[in-house]
Amino acid sequence: MAIQSDEIIKLIKIKIPDAEIKIDDLKGDNNHYHATIKSKMFNGVPKVQQHQMVYSALGSKMGNELHALMLTTLTV
């Protein structure tokens, strides 16, 4: 089962409300995405922890409905 990009945005916004999110469907299959996420919450936080914040927001969707997500996280 695949997940739509708007659902990914919704889940991320719950945990990172100020996030500016751009999502690209890499293969056109609603299953392989690249997300660029910009947030003040990332300021002073190492990249690994920034990515963990995003994966935490996606919860059990990651690895199930969402097969692959490449992340680019940016600070404000």
C-alpha positions as a Markdown table, in Angstrom:
| # | Residue | x | y | z |
|---|---|---|---|---|
| 1 | Met | 0.0 | 0.0 | 0.0 |
| 2 | Ala | 1.3 | 3.5 | -0.9 |
| 3 | Ile | 1.0 | 6.8 | 0.8 |
| 4 | Gln | 0.2 | 10.2 | -0.8 |
| 5 | Ser | 2.5 | 13.1 | -0.4 |
| 6 | Asp | -0.2 | 15.2 | 1.4 |
| 7 | Glu | -0.4 | 12.6 | 4.1 |
| 8 | Ile | 3.4 | 12.7 | 4.6 |
| 9 | Ile | 3.1 | 16.5 | 4.9 |
| 10 | Lys | 0.2 | 16.2 | 7.4 |
| 11 | Leu | 2.1 | 13.8 | 9.6 |
| 12 | Ile | 5.3 | 15.9 | 9.7 |
| 13 | Lys | 3.4 | 19.1 | 10.4 |
| 14 | Ile | 1.9 | 17.5 | 13.5 |
| 15 | Lys | 5.4 | 17.1 | 15.1 |
| 16 | Ile | 7.1 | 20.0 | 13.3 |
| 17 | Pro | 4.4 | 22.7 | 12.9 |
| 18 | Asp | 6.5 | 25.4 | 11.4 |
| 19 | Ala | 8.0 | 23.1 | 8.7 |
| 20 | Glu | 8.2 | 24.2 | 5.2 |
| 21 | Ile | 7.9 | 21.0 | 3.2 |
| 22 | Lys | 8.5 | 20.2 | -0.4 |
| 23 | Ile | 8.0 | 16.6 | -1.5 |
| 24 | Asp | 9.0 | 15.0 | -4.8 |
| 25 | Asp | 7.7 | 11.6 | -5.9 |
| 26 | Leu | 10.9 | 10.1 | -7.3 |
| 27 | Lys | 9.4 | 7.2 | -9.2 |
| 28 | Gly | 5.8 | 8.3 | -9.7 |
| 29 | Asp | 4.7 | 5.3 | -7.5 |
| 30 | Asn | 3.7 | 7.1 | -4.3 |
| 31 | Asn | 6.3 | 5.0 | -2.5 |
| 32 | His | 9.7 | 6.6 | -3.2 |
| 33 | Tyr | 10.0 | 10.3 | -2.1 |
| 34 | His | 12.5 | 13.0 | -1.5 |
| 35 | Ala | 11.4 | 15.5 | 1.1 |
| 36 | Thr | 13.0 | 18.9 | 1.7 |
| 37 | Ile | 12.0 | 20.2 | 5.1 |
| 38 | Lys | 13.0 | 23.6 | 6.6 |
| 39 | Ser | 12.2 | 24.3 | 10.2 |
| 40 | Lys | 13.4 | 26.5 | 13.1 |
| 41 | Met | 13.2 | 23.3 | 15.2 |
| 42 | Phe | 16.3 | 22.1 | 13.4 |
| 43 | Asn | 18.4 | 25.0 | 14.5 |
| 44 | Gly | 21.4 | 23.7 | 16.6 |
| 45 | Val | 20.3 | 20.1 | 16.1 |
| 46 | Pro | 22.7 | 17.6 | 14.4 |
| 47 | Lys | 21.5 | 16.3 | 11.0 |
| 48 | Val | 21.1 | 12.8 | 12.3 |
| 49 | Gln | 18.7 | 14.0 | 15.0 |
| 50 | Gln | 16.9 | 16.2 | 12.5 |
| 51 | His | 16.2 | 13.1 | 10.4 |
| 52 | Gln | 15.2 | 11.2 | 13.5 |
| 53 | Met | 12.6 | 13.9 | 14.2 |
| 54 | Val | 11.1 | 13.5 | 10.8 |
| 55 | Tyr | 11.1 | 9.7 | 11.0 |
| 56 | Ser | 9.5 | 9.9 | 14.4 |
| 57 | Ala | 6.8 | 12.1 | 13.0 |
| 58 | Leu | 6.1 | 9.4 | 10.3 |
| 59 | Gly | 5.8 | 6.7 | 12.9 |
| 60 | Ser | 4.8 | 3.2 | 11.7 |
| 61 | Lys | 4.1 | 4.6 | 8.1 |
| 62 | Met | 7.9 | 4.5 | 7.5 |
| 63 | Gly | 8.7 | 1.0 | 6.2 |
| 64 | Asn | 5.1 | 0.1 | 5.6 |
| 65 | Glu | 3.1 | 2.4 | 3.5 |
| 66 | Leu | 6.2 | 4.6 | 2.8 |
| 67 | His | 8.9 | 2.4 | 1.4 |
| 68 | Ala | 11.7 | 5.0 | 0.8 |
| 69 | Leu | 12.2 | 8.6 | 1.9 |
| 70 | Met | 15.3 | 10.6 | 1.1 |
| 71 | Leu | 15.6 | 13.6 | 3.4 |
| 72 | Thr | 17.1 | 17.1 | 3.1 |
| 73 | Thr | 16.7 | 19.1 | 6.3 |
| 74 | Leu | 17.4 | 22.8 | 6.5 |
| 75 | Thr | 17.5 | 25.3 | 9.3 |
| 76 | Val | 15.9 | 28.7 | 9.2 |
